[in-house]
């Protein structure tokens, strides 16, 4: 049973929908105070209306350093502390294309959100966690980052980068009271997948030994543990949530 989340402050990027919002609901039910960051301001307002206690919402472009720094400063000013970070903002970019067919600007867009964004949000949050000697960070990787998905070069490469970043941060801050881990889901039905061709969804689902997609509740439960005080001796690790597709 996860405990000790009362009044802890969590930042969730991509918090307007999908996994980010599912985690927001779960953490709030355990007493956490929320700061939801997303580029979709209308989505943030919708998320705010759905939650039982009003969160701090900030329109943020995670690929832009000034936007990220301003958002983190607002969270610190509002709550006075930052205990947890879930970076769930992410995009797939164009899919079902071989690498030579991918527009370079699309690859750069995916890199900006998925990998540059992960770096920037950690860079901005870590000094505040170091001040208190405590923190929990979960970065959103993907099974595609472990194994590669054909037709998704930009997504696969950037999520592999997130795993490498997680391992580095885990080692760098291991003695600071801060843990940094990642989650590598297989297909979890979220709005990000609504924009993908059904052929791509079928391709990814067929690789899952359990023969089904993961659920938002399953993802939220695992992330809640990763962000909890109970997760005190695991850092730099990429947790599996793949229905048996990856077992390492």
C-alpha positions, 0 to 999 in steps of 0.5 A: 500500500502506497503511503506518505504522499499527503501534501507531496508536490508532483509535477506531471508533464503531459498532464492534460490527458492519457497516462499523465492525467491517469497518474494525476487522479491516482496521486491526488487520491493519495493526498498529493498536490498537483502541478499539471504541465501541457502544451494543450491549455484547453486540455489542462482546463478540462483536466482541472475540472475533472479533478476533485481538488484544483491543481496548478495548471501551466501551459508549457512547451517541454522542448523550449528551455525558457518555457520549462524554466518558467513553469518550474519556477511557478510551481516552486513559487506556488507550492514552495517545494517539488517532491516528484516529477513524471515526464509523460509528455511525448509524441510519436511523429509520423509513423508507418514510414521507413527511415529514408522516408521520414522528413528531417523536420519531423525527426527533430520535432519528436526529438525536441519533445521526447528527449530534449524535453526529458533533459530540460525538465530534469535539468530544471527540477533537480536543483530544487530536489537537491535543496531538500535532499529528496526527490522521485523522478519517472521518465516515460520511455517505451518498449520501442526504446528497448527493441525498436519499432519498424516504421517509428525510427524517431520515436524508437530512437528518442525513447532509447535516449530516454533510457540512457538518460535515466541510467545516467541520472540514476548514477549521478544522483544516487547518493542525493536522496533522489531516485530517477527511473523510467517506465517502458510501456508497450501499447497503452491506449491513450489519445497519442495512439488515436492518431496512429494508423490501425496497421501500426497499432496492430503491428505493436499489439501482435508482439505482446505475449499477453495478446492485449494492450495495457490499461491506463490504470495499470500504468498509473499504479506502476508509476505511483510506486516508482514515484513513492517513498517506498521506491527507495533502493531502485534508481537508474532502472527502466521498469517493464510494462509490456505484457511480457514483450520485454523481460529484461 
